[in-house]
């Protein structure tokens, strides 16, 4: 029970922090604001975080909270590709309308420079566990191609989503993230549709494709 309480306290602090970061900006948000919003205490805050800057690495936690919520609302009758498209749309809609572009850019840049743990690549995240489950079931049902391992498809899909986020940040948010991904992600996933391997079609970013491009 104490462990569950600890997780709840940490989660409340993180959720409150990102809510305030979006509403009033990172620079204008203080630790006191976060403690008040989360209804915790300074002692609790500093038990989990060294300071406000330490919260920048917790955005992956916010994303996973959204995935946990979506797991309860997603139609179980959807096919694997439809589930991936649904999750992509819902998460990116949340980012587009609830995450500061500046803060997202900060997170991505800190992940590039981080020498230790890279939260976005943590395979223990709910994000990776959920995607692995969907992809595995999709292959078992014949909805996704089987000439690629679950981990290969998972790695490439996660790379695709990160690429979309990086490009959006690089472009300064000049276009709607969710509208763009709604248009291009189905096209990307089409290369992994079940039966494609029977026609000898290669998946994007396959090791063979990459090797051939290096020779050009």
Order of alpha helices (4+ residues) and beta strands (2+ residues): alpha-alpha-alpha-alpha-alpha-alpha-alpha-alpha-alpha-alpha
